[in-house]
C-alpha cells in the first residue's frame, strides 16, 4: 500500500514535470507551426553577363522554410538562391501545387529581381535572377528537377 508521503512526493514530481513541459511548449511554440523541407536538385545553370555566358550542370540543395504567412527559400553553395516573402512582401503567388515567389530589390545603385517556381507535384524548379549594378547586368537561370530529402531517416 502507498502511504501519504509517497502520494505527495509523486504529485510534486508530476507538477514539476508538467511545469517543465508547459514551459518547453511555450518557448518552442513558434517552431511548432513552422515547416522546413530540404530538396536535392539536379539543375542546369546558365549565367550570362554582357561579355560571357557560362552553362553547367550542378547538384543543388534547396531549403524551404514556411512559418506563418512567410516563406524563405535558400540554396547551399553556388549559385546562391535567397528569396523571402512575408506579410510585408506580398509577392507570394504560391498555391497547393506550386511554390512561386518573387522578390524585387531596388537601391540607388542596384536593381535585383528574383523569381522561383517549384512544382510540388513533379519537382520541377525554375529560378531566374536579374541583377543590374550600375549598367552591368548579370542574369542567372536555373532549371531542373528536385526530390525531397527525408530528414527523419539516416542514409548511413
N, C-alpha and C positions, 0 to 999 in steps of 0.2 A: 504494500500500500504506500501511496505517496503522502508525505506529510505537507503541512502548510508551507514550510521553508522551501521545499522543492518547488511547489507551485509558484511562490513569489519569485524565486530566482529565475525560473523559466519564463515567467511573464516579463521580468525586467530584461532578460536577454532578447525575448521576442520583440519588445518595444524598441530596444536599442537597434536591433536588426531592421525593423520596419522604418525607423527614422533614417537609417543609412540608405535604405532602398529609395525612400521618397526623396532624399537629398540628391542621390545619384540621378534619379529620373528628372528632377528639376534642372540640374546642371547640364544634362545631356539632351534636354528636350528639343533643342534646335536641330540636333543631328537626327532625331527620331523621324523628322519629316523630310529629310534630305535623301536624295538618291544619287549614287555615284556609279557610273558604268565605265568600264575600260574596254576599248576596242583595239584589235590588232588589224592594221590595214595594209594591203599591198596596193601601192599607188604609183601612178605616173606623174612626174612633176615637170612642169615647164616654167623656167624663169627667163623673163625677157626684159631687156633694157634697150636703150637707144642703140647701143653698139653690139649687143650679143644676144644669143638665145641658147639656153642650156636645157637639155632634156635628159632625164634619168629616171630609173625605177627605184623604189625605196619601200622598205617596211617601216611603217609609222605607227606609233602607239598614240591613241586619242583618248583623252579623259573627258567625260561628260558629267557635270555635277548640276543637279537640279535641286534648288532649295526655295521653297515658297514659290513666288512668281518669277524667280530669276534662274537663268541658265548660264553656265560657264563651260565653254568647250576649249580645251587646250591640247597641244601636242607635246610630246617629249622629243627633243632633238630638233634637227633641221629638216625641212623648213619649219619655222615656228608658226603655230596657229594659236591665236588667242582671240576669242570672241565672247563677250559678256552681254547679257541682257538682264534688265531688272525693271521694276515699275517705272523708273525714270528714263529708261531707254526702250521705247516701245517697238523696236524693230524685230519682234519675235513673231514670225509667221508660221510657227510650228503647229502641227495638229497631231492626231494619234498615229499617223503613218509616217510623218517626216519631222525631223528637226531642221528648221530653216531660220537661221539667224543672220542679221545684217547689222554691221557697225560702220559708221562713218565718223571720222575724226578730222576736225579742221583746226589748225592753229595758224599763226601768221605765216609760217614757212612751209608747213606740211599739210597735205590733204591725203587721207588714207581711207580707203573704202575696202571692207572685207565682207564676204558673204560665204556661208557654209550651208550645205544641204546634205542631210544624211537620211536616206530612205530606211526606215526601221523594219521594213518587210524583207528587202533583198540585200541590205547593207551597202548600197552604192553611195559613195561620197563624192561631192564636188566642193571645191573651195577655190575662191578667186580673191586675190588681194591686189589692189592697185594703189601704189604709193607715189605721190607726186611731191618731190622735195626740190623746191626752187627750180622747177622746169625739168628736172631729171625724173623720168618715170621708170618705176620698177614694177613689173607685173609677174605675179606668181599664180599659176593654175595647178590644181591637184585634182585628180580623179582616180577612182579605183573602187575596190570592194573591201569591206570590213567584216570582221566576225567578233562576237562578244567574247571577252576573256572571262572565264568563270573563276572569280577570285576566292570562291569557297573551297575549291579543290586544288591541291598541290600537284604539280606535274612530277616532281621527284622529291 
